[in-house]
């Protein structure tokens, strides 16, 4: 089924515009929300300014699209069912695969049955849904395998909607399930067959709800070992990506073991330091990756109480972390920190609003893109010593999914449409 995108340019976008570019996972080609070179558009709007194309979506989902090999993939509900859909890079639907009944989102404003972003290596694309369904298709849309995690490993006990996205390692896909009241684990499946490669329990005793985590793991080379780094249940853990064996863990994230400290925003890594937002947006800490066993005392570099982020994951680049305060009195505050020391390098304020930043920002070249729940996209120039020019752009529909950048174009998934902006 092909959809006809609403065009605002004389020539339809084609795959040649995006040749050689990819965004294969939620946080992009570097896994940290940043692309060193490129140019984001500063001004666009719902009336057509700066819009390359705009394509209607079949249902409301909050997952971020991914791109590889000339196709864009996203998960979405279709008539109440879980679906994986592919578009070409002109916004035309190429194929869709529909599965069983989806599980509606509990959070009607910010949740959906399709919150987790898919991943792809250009040959296989994997989707994950609130229903517990994991599905895999070939690049050209052939169903390869699907399975139900809740049936295999235990029911969903998260208080809110699933948020973690799968990650790829070699010829496998890895998924983290972290919850207070149910089973918590990491599991790896063969990318082409769906066969389980390994499964590792990841359980820590926490206060009420504090074991619930909606974060996405990192894949890092740590001490020469390919490592899955995950954040949740008041701990950072490092597991061997080939075997699932836990190599090290760090606590200190919730020293008083407070209840209700669920984690939404993922940690970020740069130059071997993992920066961890926690305490519902009130704390930030830096942890050195690596070691053996309990590395809390040896590896915690710094921890401070400060306006942090609760839902929007930060950007990491060249030893710096760019944090956007997503809610509360300080919402819209951008802080640039040194990852190793936690020292504030500069901070700047985006225009105030009562709306929350649920989407995670991205940094392309010298421009930060910060979509807000109310449909406003703030584009901010970043300088070494602070914020530069800031532009507000209104798309007229809710924005929960994070932005992506491919081929010089900014792509946004709104509540009703997929947007390509130039």
C-alpha positions as CSV (number, residue, x, y, z in Angstrom):
1,X,0.0,0.0,0.0
2,X,1.5,3.3,-1.0
3,X,0.6,6.6,0.7
4,X,0.8,9.8,-1.2
5,X,2.8,12.3,0.9
6,X,1.7,15.9,0.9
7,X,4.5,17.7,-1.0
8,X,5.8,21.2,-0.5
9,X,8.6,21.0,-3.0
10,X,8.5,20.7,-6.8
11,X,10.6,17.5,-6.7
12,X,9.8,14.5,-4.6
13,X,12.5,13.5,-2.2
14,X,14.4,10.3,-3.2
15,X,16.9,7.9,-1.7
16,X,19.7,9.8,-3.5
17,X,19.2,12.7,-1.0
18,X,20.1,10.3,1.8
19,X,22.7,8.2,0.1
20,X,25.4,7.0,2.6
21,X,23.4,8.2,5.6
22,X,21.8,6.1,8.3
23,X,20.2,6.3,11.7
24,X,20.0,2.7,12.7
25,X,19.0,3.0,16.3
26,X,17.1,5.3,18.7
27,X,20.1,7.6,19.5
28,X,21.7,7.5,16.1
29,X,24.9,6.2,14.4
30,X,27.1,7.0,17.4
31,X,24.6,5.9,20.1
32,X,24.8,9.3,21.9
33,X,22.4,11.6,20.0
34,X,25.2,13.5,18.2
35,X,26.5,13.7,14.6
36,X,29.8,15.6,14.3
37,X,29.2,17.0,10.8
38,X,25.9,18.2,9.2
39,X,23.5,21.0,9.0
40,X,20.0,21.1,10.5
41,X,17.4,23.5,9.2
42,X,16.7,26.4,11.6
43,X,13.2,27.4,10.3
44,X,10.1,25.5,9.2
45,X,6.4,25.4,10.0
46,X,3.1,23.5,9.6
47,X,2.1,25.8,6.7
48,X,4.9,24.4,4.5
49,X,8.0,26.5,5.1
50,X,11.0,24.1,5.0
51,X,8.9,21.0,4.6
52,X,10.2,18.5,2.0
53,X,7.3,16.1,2.6
54,X,4.7,15.2,5.1
55,X,3.1,11.7,5.3
56,X,0.1,10.6,7.3
57,X,0.6,7.8,9.8
58,X,-1.9,4.9,10.3
59,X,-1.9,5.2,14.1
60,X,-0.5,7.0,17.1
61,X,2.8,5.7,18.2
62,X,5.7,7.3,20.2
63,X,8.6,5.4,18.8
64,X,11.4,7.0,16.9
65,X,12.0,5.9,13.2
66,X,15.3,4.4,12.0
67,X,16.9,4.5,8.6
68,X,19.2,2.2,6.7
69,X,19.7,1.2,3.0
70,X,17.3,3.8,1.6
71,X,14.3,2.8,3.8
72,X,12.8,4.3,7.0
73,X,11.3,1.9,9.5
74,X,8.9,2.6,12.3
75,X,6.5,0.7,14.6
76,X,2.9,1.8,14.9
77,X,-0.6,0.6,15.7
78,X,-2.8,-0.3,12.7
79,X,-6.4,-0.9,13.6
80,X,-5.4,-1.9,17.1
81,X,-2.7,-4.3,16.1
82,X,1.1,-4.1,16.3
83,X,2.7,-3.3,13.0
84,X,6.1,-2.7,11.5
85,X,6.1,-0.3,8.5
86,X,8.8,0.7,5.9
87,X,8.8,3.9,3.9
88,X,11.1,5.1,1.2
89,X,13.0,8.3,1.8
90,X,10.4,10.3,-0.2
91,X,7.8,9.4,2.4
92,X,6.0,6.7,0.4
93,X,5.0,3.5,2.2
94,X,6.8,0.4,0.7
95,X,5.5,-2.4,3.0
96,X,3.9,-3.1,6.3
97,X,3.6,-6.3,8.4
98,X,0.8,-6.6,10.9
99,X,0.8,-8.9,13.9
100,X,-1.5,-9.6,16.8
101,X,-3.5,-7.3,19.0
102,X,-1.5,-4.4,20.6
103,X,-1.6,-3.4,24.2
104,X,-2.9,0.2,24.5
105,X,-0.7,2.8,26.3
106,X,-1.6,3.6,29.8
107,X,-0.3,7.2,29.5
108,X,-2.7,8.5,26.9
109,X,-0.7,11.7,26.3
110,X,2.8,10.3,26.2
111,X,2.3,6.6,25.9
112,X,1.3,4.2,23.2
113,X,1.4,0.6,22.2
114,X,4.5,1.4,20.1
115,X,6.9,3.3,22.3
116,X,10.1,1.4,21.7
117,X,12.1,2.3,18.6
118,X,13.1,-0.4,16.1
119,X,16.7,-1.2,15.1
120,X,18.2,-2.4,11.8
121,X,21.5,-3.4,10.3
122,X,20.2,-3.0,6.7
123,X,19.4,-6.7,6.3
124,X,17.0,-7.3,9.3
125,X,14.8,-4.8,11.2
126,X,13.5,-5.6,14.7
127,X,10.5,-4.1,16.4
128,X,9.4,-4.3,20.0
129,X,6.0,-3.5,21.4
130,X,4.2,-2.9,24.7
131,X,2.4,-6.2,24.2
132,X,5.8,-7.9,24.7
133,X,5.9,-8.9,21.1
134,X,9.3,-8.8,19.4
135,X,9.2,-9.1,15.6
136,X,11.9,-9.3,12.8
137,X,11.5,-8.7,9.1
138,X,14.0,-8.6,6.2
139,X,14.8,-5.3,4.6
140,X,12.3,-6.0,1.8
141,X,9.5,-6.9,4.3
142,X,9.5,-10.7,4.6
143,X,8.5,-11.9,8.1
144,X,11.5,-13.7,9.7
145,X,10.3,-14.4,13.3
146,X,8.3,-13.1,16.2
147,X,7.9,-14.0,19.9
148,X,6.2,-12.8,23.0
149,X,8.5,-12.0,25.9
150,X,5.6,-11.9,28.4
151,X,4.7,-15.5,27.6
152,X,8.3,-16.6,27.6
153,X,9.7,-14.9,30.6
154,X,6.9,-13.4,32.7
155,X,4.2,-10.7,32.6
156,X,4.7,-7.0,32.3
157,X,4.7,-5.4,35.7
158,X,5.8,-1.9,34.8
159,X,3.6,0.9,36.2
160,X,3.8,2.8,32.9
161,X,4.4,2.2,29.2
162,X,7.3,0.2,28.0
163,X,10.1,2.6,26.8
164,X,13.3,0.7,26.4
165,X,14.4,0.1,22.8
166,X,16.4,-3.0,21.5
167,X,20.0,-2.7,20.5
168,X,22.1,-4.7,18.1
169,X,25.3,-6.5,18.7
170,X,27.0,-8.5,15.9
171,X,24.3,-10.9,14.6
172,X,22.1,-10.5,17.7
173,X,19.5,-8.2,19.2
174,X,19.5,-7.5,22.9
175,X,16.5,-6.3,25.0
176,X,16.5,-5.1,28.6
177,X,13.5,-5.7,30.9
178,X,13.8,-4.0,34.3
179,X,10.9,-3.8,36.7
180,X,10.3,-3.8,40.4
181,X,7.5,-6.3,40.8
182,X,8.2,-8.7,37.9
183,X,11.1,-10.5,36.3
184,X,14.1,-8.3,35.3
185,X,16.6,-9.5,32.8
186,X,18.7,-9.0,29.6
187,X,18.0,-11.3,26.7
188,X,19.8,-11.8,23.4
189,X,18.2,-13.3,20.3
190,X,19.8,-14.4,17.0
191,X,19.0,-11.7,14.6
192,X,18.0,-13.9,11.7
193,X,16.3,-16.9,13.4
194,X,15.1,-15.5,16.7
195,X,16.8,-18.3,18.7
196,X,17.7,-17.3,22.2
197,X,21.5,-16.8,22.6
198,X,21.5,-16.0,26.3
199,X,19.4,-14.6,29.1
200,X,20.7,-13.0,32.3
201,X,18.8,-12.1,35.4
202,X,19.2,-8.5,36.4
203,X,17.5,-8.1,39.7
204,X,18.2,-5.6,42.5
205,X,16.1,-4.9,45.6
206,X,14.7,-1.4,45.5
207,X,12.0,0.7,47.1
208,X,8.5,0.8,45.6
209,X,8.6,1.5,41.8
210,X,12.3,2.4,41.9
211,X,13.1,-0.8,40.0
212,X,11.0,0.2,37.0
213,X,13.2,1.4,34.2
214,X,12.3,2.7,30.7
215,X,15.9,3.3,29.7
216,X,17.8,1.9,26.6
217,X,21.2,0.2,27.1
218,X,24.5,1.2,25.5
219,X,26.9,-1.0,23.6
220,X,30.5,-0.1,24.5
221,X,33.9,-1.5,24.2
222,X,35.0,-1.6,27.9
223,X,38.4,-3.0,28.9
224,X,38.6,-4.6,25.5
225,X,35.2,-6.4,25.9
226,X,32.0,-5.7,24.0
227,X,29.8,-4.6,26.9
228,X,26.0,-4.0,27.3
229,X,25.7,-1.1,29.8
230,X,22.3,-0.8,31.3
231,X,20.8,1.7,33.8
232,X,17.9,0.9,36.1
233,X,17.0,-0.3,39.6
234,X,19.5,2.2,41.1
235,X,22.4,0.6,39.4
236,X,24.6,0.8,36.3
237,X,25.6,-2.7,35.1
238,X,28.1,-4.0,32.5
239,X,27.4,-7.3,30.8
240,X,29.5,-9.2,28.3
241,X,27.5,-8.8,25.0
242,X,28.6,-12.2,23.8
243,X,27.5,-14.2,26.9
244,X,25.4,-11.9,29.0
245,X,27.7,-12.5,32.0
246,X,27.7,-9.5,34.4
247,X,31.2,-8.1,34.6
248,X,30.7,-5.1,36.9
249,X,28.1,-3.0,38.6
250,X,27.9,0.4,40.3
251,X,25.4,1.7,42.8
252,X,25.4,5.0,44.7
253,X,22.6,6.2,42.5
254,X,19.9,6.1,45.2
255,X,21.9,6.1,48.5
256,X,18.9,6.5,50.7
257,X,16.9,3.8,48.8
258,X,14.0,6.1,48.2
259,X,10.8,4.8,46.6
260,X,9.3,6.0,43.3
261,X,12.7,6.7,41.7
262,X,11.8,5.0,38.4
263,X,14.2,5.9,35.6
264,X,13.1,7.2,32.2
265,X,15.9,9.2,30.6
266,X,18.8,6.9,29.6
267,X,22.4,7.4,30.7
268,X,24.9,8.7,28.1
269,X,28.5,7.8,27.5
270,X,31.5,9.8,26.3
271,X,35.2,9.1,26.7
272,X,34.6,6.1,29.0
273,X,32.4,8.1,31.4
274,X,28.7,7.2,31.9
275,X,26.6,10.3,32.9
276,X,23.5,9.2,34.8
277,X,20.4,11.5,35.4
278,X,18.3,10.2,38.4
279,X,16.1,11.2,41.3
280,X,13.3,12.2,39.0
281,X,15.2,15.1,37.5
282,X,17.0,16.3,40.7
283,X,20.4,14.6,40.5
284,X,23.3,13.9,38.0
285,X,26.4,11.7,38.4
286,X,29.4,10.5,36.5
287,X,30.6,6.9,36.6
288,X,33.7,5.5,35.0
289,X,32.9,2.4,32.9
290,X,34.8,-0.9,33.6
291,X,36.4,-3.0,36.3
292,X,35.3,-6.1,38.0
293,X,32.4,-6.8,40.5
294,X,31.2,-3.9,42.6
295,X,32.9,-0.8,41.4
296,X,30.8,1.8,43.2
297,X,33.6,3.2,45.4
298,X,36.3,3.1,42.7
299,X,34.3,4.3,39.7
300,X,31.9,7.0,40.9
301,X,33.6,10.2,39.8
302,X,31.1,12.7,41.0
303,X,27.5,13.2,42.0
304,X,25.6,16.4,42.5
305,X,22.1,17.7,43.2
306,X,21.1,20.0,40.3
307,X,18.3,20.6,37.8
308,X,18.5,17.5,35.7
309,X,16.4,15.6,33.2
310,X,13.7,13.1,34.0
311,X,12.5,11.9,30.6
312,X,14.6,13.4,27.8
313,X,17.9,11.7,27.3
314,X,21.0,14.0,27.0
315,X,23.5,14.3,24.2
316,X,27.1,13.3,24.6
317,X,30.0,14.5,22.4
318,X,33.7,14.8,22.8
319,X,33.8,14.6,26.6
320,X,30.9,17.0,27.0
321,X,27.3,16.3,27.9
322,X,24.4,18.6,26.8
323,X,21.5,18.3,29.2
324,X,18.0,19.6,28.6
325,X,15.8,20.1,31.7
326,X,12.6,18.7,30.4
327,X,10.1,19.8,33.1
328,X,9.6,21.8,36.3
329,X,10.7,25.3,37.2
330,X,13.9,25.0,35.2
331,X,12.4,23.4,32.1
332,X,14.2,24.5,28.9
333,X,17.5,25.0,30.7
334,X,20.4,23.6,28.7
335,X,23.6,22.8,30.6
336,X,26.9,21.8,29.1
337,X,29.0,19.8,31.5
338,X,32.4,18.1,31.5
339,X,31.7,14.4,31.8
340,X,34.7,13.5,33.8
341,X,34.4,16.2,36.4
342,X,30.8,17.2,36.4
343,X,31.9,20.8,36.1
344,X,29.4,23.2,34.5
345,X,31.0,24.7,31.3
346,X,28.0,26.9,30.5
347,X,24.2,27.0,30.6
348,X,21.5,28.7,28.6
349,X,17.8,29.1,28.7
350,X,15.4,28.1,25.8
351,X,12.1,30.1,25.6
352,X,9.8,29.3,28.5
353,X,6.6,27.2,28.1
354,X,4.4,25.0,30.3
355,X,4.9,22.1,28.0
356,X,7.3,19.2,28.6
357,X,10.2,18.0,26.5
358,X,9.5,14.2,26.2
359,X,11.6,13.8,23.0
360,X,15.3,13.5,23.5
361,X,17.3,16.2,21.7
362,X,20.0,15.6,19.0
363,X,23.1,17.6,18.2
364,X,24.1,17.9,14.5
365,X,27.2,20.0,13.8
366,X,26.6,23.1,15.9
367,X,22.8,22.9,16.1
368,X,20.7,21.3,18.8
369,X,17.2,20.1,18.0
370,X,14.7,20.1,20.9
371,X,11.1,19.0,20.1
372,X,8.5,19.8,22.7
373,X,5.2,18.1,23.5
374,X,3.1,20.9,22.2
375,X,4.4,20.6,18.7
376,X,7.1,23.4,19.0
377,X,10.6,22.5,17.8
378,X,13.3,24.6,19.2
379,X,16.5,24.8,17.1
380,X,19.5,26.2,19.0
381,X,23.0,27.1,17.8
382,X,25.7,25.8,20.2
383,X,28.9,27.7,20.8
384,X,31.9,26.8,23.0
385,X,30.8,29.2,25.7
386,X,27.0,29.1,25.5
387,X,23.8,29.2,23.4
388,X,23.6,31.1,20.2
389,X,20.6,31.8,18.0
390,X,17.4,30.1,18.9
391,X,14.4,29.6,16.6
392,X,10.9,28.3,17.5
393,X,9.1,26.3,14.9
394,X,5.5,25.2,15.2
395,X,4.3,21.9,13.5
396,X,0.8,21.9,15.0
397,X,0.8,18.4,16.4
398,X,2.1,16.7,19.5
399,X,5.8,15.5,19.4
400,X,6.9,12.7,21.7
401,X,9.2,10.7,19.5
402,X,12.9,11.8,19.2
403,X,14.1,13.5,16.0
404,X,16.6,11.9,13.6
405,X,18.9,13.3,11.0
406,X,19.7,11.7,7.6
407,X,21.1,13.1,4.4
408,X,20.9,16.7,5.5
409,X,17.2,16.3,6.4
410,X,15.5,16.5,9.8
411,X,12.9,13.8,10.2
412,X,10.2,14.0,13.0
413,X,7.4,11.7,13.9
414,X,4.4,13.6,15.1
415,X,1.1,12.4,16.6
416,X,-0.4,12.2,13.1
417,X,2.3,12.6,10.5
418,X,5.9,11.8,9.6
419,X,7.7,15.1,8.6
420,X,10.8,15.6,6.5
421,X,12.3,19.1,7.0
422,X,15.1,20.7,5.0
